Amino acid sequence: MRRVPLAVFGVTVAVALFLPVSRAVAARGPVPASTGQLSAVKTTPKVLPCVGLPQVRPANYLMSCADANASWKKVKWASWGAKSAIGTGDLYQNDCQPNCVSGQFHSDRAKVVLSEVKATKKYGLLYSQATFSYSLKGKHMSETFGLATSPE
């Protein structure tokens, strides 16, 4: 019987093998986890930006890729989990008054909650919704934006 280290999910455990193991095999070090084991690992949801690869905890993010009329900036994330992410930062958006071309951009300090995790073939788990809560002239406001889950 021989003890050989086995790496599973980032943790090395000792496994007792009752089969003969050559010195060459034992010298190679940890045995990689099989593909089936890796797919069972829970992945962290991300957000898909307009350009580039999905991101975790982005401080800045453009939500409206077509016209750049809404984004979040300077977000500090308190949590980033399997079902939701919570942070605080600035909601930056065009008021589109009288129209979006002539509108002005405003920044409001807001709490942001990412939710509605979607499984995608290409990018894995992605948050698909962002809800912002903030005060405007003493009135509580809440706005929800859809987030990209596939490349445009």
Summary of the structure (lengths in Angstrom):
residues: 152
radius of gyration: 22.9
end to end distance: 56.1
largest distance: 79.1
contacts: 367
relative contact order: 0.15
helix: 7%
strand: 51%
